[in-house]
């Protein structure tokens, strides 16, 4: 069947049909088909003719068509069935479908709409009405294609975001490994005392840090830090702090200073807090701040000299398993210039344990929104007091998870525990 082509000297009316260019006319009556086709050609459309539904469907499968004008009543595949088959085709571009019919009953119209027809024209076709219906279809096709293009752009953007997210996720997984590696040693036996650490970020990376290091002859420094916020910025600051409180590089450790004989000794903990405060406010000029407990354990005597800067009160577990809180509060580090920090001493007796922990424990919320708080943490600690080291931490987190109910922990969990056995020949 020859395909009439629009005459380029007869352009479409400016500002009108832009989405409808190629129109298919389907009618078993050659006379009716020619009348409609000629009207469309005069309006500047490219027209394809088909004598049956089967021929039309075959052409549509091979040739892009914007709009179909099909007679309803035809031998073989009628217009209704053709419309159903066109809608079943997998095509990117939407095909606007107008049924030509002498049917005016509401039931027939409803049936046509049900199979996917967009509009109806009664026969014989009025050229002006045909023109109006095509332009109405053109507006629909323009909106459909604009929406498809927007959806395509959204899909492309989402794919790009997904690719970036996957790359970021891989980087964060590696960052988590590196942050966990900041706590190189989770436990150490010093003879008269043991120190055990636990670090569990709430996301890929977190702002908590715990650690210990030798602090001169016969002394061990233990610390617990909680940087404000979550995520990458907080994790980067914890990495910087890990370097400043390093076990492997005493010459770079902010908590150590050289004695007159050249050996490294502990700097008073309140001075360490002051230096960290200056570092955050003057050198780093960061919007982040931190809370910290830093204590020096004298292995021979069990005396812990510590500073507490906005961090939760340390928990003292007696030899009988009972818990008592110790602490004096204090200001966070990195919030106020010229902030003053204090230090105080606590005597550990053989069999006692001292725990530094982050507020991820006490501020953990249950299903009803109520926080665990200090009283709840006492219950969890006392319930597992007979355990030690990593077994104690696993049981504590298990019970905290049971209290929470469901979902992920909202904040990082970290803890440092000093278990004092009493003086021993190895101490010092």
C-alpha positions in Angstrom: 0.0 0.0 0.0 1.6 3.4 -1.0 2.2 5.8 1.8 1.2 9.4 1.0 3.7 11.9 2.3 3.0 15.4 3.6 3.8 18.1 1.1 6.6 20.2 2.6 5.1 23.3 1.0 2.1 22.9 3.2 3.5 23.1 6.8 1.3 22.5 9.8 -0.4 25.5 11.3 2.1 27.3 13.5 1.7 26.6 17.2 -0.6 23.6 16.6 0.0 19.9 16.1 3.7 19.3 17.0 3.4 15.8 18.6 1.1 14.4 15.9 2.9 14.0 12.5 2.1 10.6 11.2 -1.6 9.5 11.2 -2.9 6.1 10.3 -6.4 5.8 8.8 -8.0 2.3 9.0 -11.2 1.6 7.2 -12.4 -1.3 4.9 -14.3 1.3 2.9 -12.0 2.8 0.3 -14.3 5.8 -0.2 -14.5 6.6 3.5 -10.8 6.0 3.9 -9.9 8.4 1.1 -12.2 11.2 2.4 -10.5 11.1 5.8 -7.0 10.7 4.3 -7.4 13.7 2.0 -8.7 15.9 4.8 -5.7 15.0 6.9 -3.3 15.6 4.0 -4.7 19.1 3.4 -4.1 19.8 7.1 -0.4 18.9 6.6 -0.2 15.4 8.2 1.6 12.4 6.9 -1.0 9.7 6.3 -0.7 5.9 6.2 -3.8 3.9 5.0 -4.8 0.4 6.0 -7.8 -1.6 4.7 -8.1 -3.8 7.8 -7.1 -4.2 11.4 -4.6 -6.9 10.7 -2.8 -4.8 8.1 -2.8 -1.8 10.4 -1.4 -3.8 13.3 1.4 -5.2 11.0 2.3 -1.6 9.9 2.3 -0.3 13.4 4.7 -3.0 14.6 7.2 -1.8 11.9 6.5 1.9 11.6 6.1 4.6 14.3 2.7 6.1 14.3 1.5 9.0 16.4 -2.3 8.7 16.0 -4.7 6.1 14.7 -8.1 6.8 13.2 -9.9 3.5 12.9 -13.4 2.5 11.9 -15.1 0.4 14.6 -17.0 -2.0 12.3 -14.7 -3.9 10.0 -14.5 -7.5 8.9 -11.9 -9.7 10.6 -10.2 -7.6 13.3 -12.5 -4.7 14.1 -11.5 -1.3 15.5 -12.1 -2.4 19.1 -9.8 -5.4 18.8 -7.2 -3.3 16.9 -7.2 -0.8 19.8 -6.8 -3.6 22.3 -3.8 -5.0 20.3 -2.2 -1.6 19.9 -2.4 -1.1 23.7 -0.7 -4.5 24.2 2.3 -3.5 22.2 5.5 -2.6 24.0 6.3 0.9 22.7 8.0 3.8 24.2 5.8 6.4 22.5 2.1 6.5 23.3 -0.3 6.1 20.3 -3.4 8.2 20.4 -6.4 6.2 19.2 -9.7 7.6 17.8 -12.5 5.2 16.9 -14.8 6.2 14.0 -18.3 4.9 14.6 -21.9 5.4 14.0 -22.5 4.1 17.5 -23.8 6.6 20.0 -25.0 4.4 22.8 -23.3 5.0 26.2 -22.5 1.3 26.5 -20.6 1.3 23.3 -18.6 4.3 24.2 -17.8 2.8 27.6 -16.7 -0.4 25.9 -14.3 1.6 23.7 -12.8 3.5 26.6 -12.4 0.3 28.5 -10.1 -1.2 25.8 -8.0 1.9 25.6 -9.6 4.3 23.0 -8.9 7.9 23.7 -11.7 9.6 21.7 -14.6 9.0 19.3 -15.8 10.5 16.0 -19.2 9.8 14.5 -19.5 9.1 10.8 -19.6 10.8 8.4 -16.5 12.7 9.6 -16.8 16.4 9.7 -13.3 17.9 8.7 -13.5 20.7 11.4 -14.4 18.2 14.1 -11.7 15.9 12.9 -9.2 18.8 13.1 -10.3 19.7 16.6 -10.1 16.1 17.9 -6.6 15.6 16.4 -5.4 18.8 18.1 -6.8 17.6 21.4 -4.9 14.4 20.9 -1.8 16.4 20.1 -2.0 18.2 23.4 -2.3 14.9 25.2 0.7 13.4 23.3 2.8 16.5 24.0 2.1 16.2 27.7 2.7 12.4 27.6 6.1 12.9 25.8 7.1 15.7 28.1 6.3 13.5 31.1 8.2 10.6 29.5 11.2 12.8 28.9 11.1 14.0 32.5 10.8 10.4 33.7 13.8 9.5 31.6 15.8 12.4 33.1 14.7 11.3 36.6 15.8 7.7 35.8 19.2 8.9 34.5 19.7 11.1 37.5 18.6 8.3 39.9 21.0 5.9 38.2 23.8 8.5 38.6 22.9 9.0 42.3 22.8 5.3 42.8 26.3 4.9 41.2 27.6 7.7 43.5 25.9 6.2 46.5 27.4 2.7 45.8 30.8 4.3 45.5 30.3 6.3 48.7 28.9 3.2 50.5 32.1 1.2 49.5 34.2 4.1 50.8 32.3 4.2 54.0 32.7 0.5 54.5 36.4 0.9 54.2 36.3 4.0 56.5 34.5 1.8 59.1 37.3 -0.7 58.9 39.9 2.0 59.3 38.0 3.5 62.2 37.8 0.2 63.9 41.5 -0.2 63.3 42.1 3.0 65.4 41.4 0.8 68.4 44.3 -1.5 67.6 44.2 -3.4 70.8 40.9 -4.3 72.5 42.3 -5.6 75.7 45.6 -5.8 77.7 46.6 -7.4 80.9 48.9 -5.1 82.9 49.3 -7.6 85.8 47.6 -5.6 88.6 44.9 -4.5 86.2 43.3 -5.2 82.9 41.8 -2.8 80.4 39.1 -3.9 77.9 37.5 -1.7 75.1 34.3 -1.8 73.1 33.5 0.3 70.0 30.2 -0.1 68.0 29.4 2.8 65.6 25.6 3.2 64.9 26.3 3.7 61.2 29.2 3.1 58.8 31.4 5.4 60.9 30.8 7.2 64.2 32.1 9.8 66.6 33.1 7.6 69.5 36.6 6.7 70.4 38.1 4.6 73.3 41.7 3.7 74.0 44.5 3.3 76.4 48.3 3.8 76.4 51.2 3.6 78.9 51.5 6.9 80.7 54.9 6.7 82.3 56.4 4.3 84.8 53.6 2.2 86.5 50.7 4.2 85.0 48.2 3.5 82.3 46.0 6.1 80.6 42.4 5.1 79.7 40.0 7.4 77.8 36.5 7.6 76.4 35.6 10.3 73.8 32.3 11.2 72.2 32.5 13.7 69.3 29.3 15.7 68.6 27.3 14.6 65.6 27.6 11.5 63.4 29.1 10.6 60.1 32.2 11.4 58.2 33.1 14.8 59.9 32.9 13.2 63.4 34.9 10.2 62.3 37.6 12.3 60.8 38.0 14.1 64.1 38.2 10.8 66.0 41.0 9.8 63.7 42.8 13.0 64.5 42.3 12.4 68.2 43.5 8.8 67.9 46.8 10.2 66.6 47.0 12.8 69.5 46.5 10.0 72.1 48.5 7.4 70.3 50.0 4.4 72.0 52.7 3.9 69.3 54.1 7.5 69.1 54.6 8.9 72.6 56.4 12.0 71.1 53.2 13.0 69.4 50.8 12.1 72.3 49.3 15.2 73.7 48.8 13.5 77.1 52.6 12.8 77.5 55.5 15.1 78.2 59.2 14.5 78.7 60.6 14.4 82.2 63.9 15.9 83.2 65.6 12.5 82.4 64.1 12.4 78.9 61.5 9.7 79.7 57.8 10.3 78.9 55.5 11.0 81.8 51.8 11.8 82.0 50.6 15.4 81.6 48.0 16.3 84.2 44.6 15.3 82.8 43.1 18.8 83.3 46.0 20.2 81.2 45.3 17.7 78.5 41.6 18.9 78.4 42.8 22.5 78.1 45.2 21.7 75.3 42.4 19.8 73.4 40.1 22.8 73.9 42.6 25.1 72.4 43.2 22.7 69.5 39.6 22.5 68.6 38.8 26.2 68.9 42.1 27.8 67.6 43.8 25.3 65.3 41.0 23.2 63.9 38.4 25.9 64.1 35.8 23.2 63.9 32.1 23.4 64.7 32.4 20.1 66.4 33.0 19.6 70.1 33.6 16.5 72.2 33.1 15.1 75.7 35.8 13.0 77.3 36.9 11.1 80.4 40.6 10.7 80.7 42.0 8.8 83.6 45.5 7.7 84.7 45.6 4.4 86.7 48.4 3.9 89.1 49.0 0.2 88.8 50.7 -0.1 92.2 48.0 1.8 94.3 44.8 1.6 92.2 44.4 5.3 92.3 42.8 6.8 89.2 43.5 10.5 88.5 41.0 11.7 86.0 39.3 14.7 84.3 35.6 14.6 83.2 34.6 17.0 80.5 30.8 16.8 79.8 31.0 13.0 79.5 28.6 10.6 81.3 29.5 9.8 84.9 31.9 6.8 85.2 30.4 3.7 86.7 32.2 1.9 89.5 31.4 -1.8 89.9 32.1 -3.1 93.4 33.5 -6.5 94.2 30.0 -7.4 95.2 28.6 -6.5 91.7 26.8 -3.4 92.9 27.2 -0.2 90.7 27.8 3.3 92.0 28.3 6.4 89.7 31.3 8.6 90.2 31.9 12.0 88.6 31.8 15.7 88.6 30.4 16.6 85.2 32.4 19.4 83.7 32.3 21.4 80.4 32.6 19.7 77.0 35.8 20.4 75.1 35.7 22.7 72.1 32.7 24.8 73.1 34.0 27.7 75.3 37.3 29.6 75.1 39.1 29.9 78.4 37.1 27.0 79.7 38.4 25.7 83.0 38.7 21.9 83.6 39.3 20.1 86.9 40.7 16.8 87.9 40.0 14.4 90.7 41.1 11.1 92.2 39.3 7.8 92.7 40.7 4.9 94.7 40.1 1.4 93.2 40.2 -1.6 95.5 41.0 -5.1 94.4 38.1 -6.7 92.6 36.5 -3.3 91.6 36.0 -2.2 88.0 35.7 1.3 86.6 33.7 1.9 83.4 33.9 4.9 81.0 31.0 4.8 78.5 29.3 7.0 75.9 25.8 8.4 76.2 24.7 5.9 73.5 23.8 3.6 76.4 21.9 5.9 78.7 20.1 7.7 75.8 19.0 4.5 74.1 15.2 4.7 73.7 12.8 1.8 74.2 9.7 1.1 72.1 7.7 3.6 74.1 10.3 6.3 73.6 11.5 6.2 77.2 15.3 6.4 77.7 17.3 3.9 79.5 19.1 6.5 81.6 21.6 5.9 84.4 19.2 3.8 86.4 18.5 1.4 83.5 22.2 1.1 82.8 22.8 0.1 86.4 20.3 -2.7 86.0 22.0 -4.0 82.8 25.5 -3.8 84.3 24.5 -5.5 87.6 22.7 -8.3 85.6 26.0 -9.1 83.8 28.5 -8.2 86.5 29.8 -11.7 86.9 31.1 -11.6 83.3 34.4 -10.0 82.3 36.0 -8.5 79.2 34.4 -9.1 75.8 31.7 -11.5 77.3 30.5 -8.6 79.5 30.3 -6.3 76.5 28.4 -8.8 74.3 25.9 -9.5 77.1 25.4 -5.8 77.8 24.8 -4.9 74.1 22.4 -7.9 73.9 20.4 -6.7 76.8 20.4 -3.1 75.5 19.2 -4.4 72.1 16.3 -6.2 73.9 15.4 -3.0 75.7 15.5 -1.0 72.4 13.1 -3.5 70.7 13.6 -3.0 67.0 15.6 -1.0 64.4 19.2 0.2 64.6 20.9 1.9 67.5 20.4 5.7 67.2 23.9 6.5 68.6 27.3 5.0 68.8 28.1 2.7 71.7 31.6 2.7 73.3 33.0 1.6 76.6 36.4 1.3 78.3 36.6 -0.9 81.5 39.4 -1.0 84.0 39.5 -4.1 86.1 41.7 -3.7 89.2 43.2 -6.9 90.8 45.5 -5.3 93.3 49.3 -4.7 93.3 51.5 -7.3 91.7 55.2 -7.6 91.1 54.6 -6.8 87.4 53.0 -3.5 88.2 55.3 -0.7 87.2 
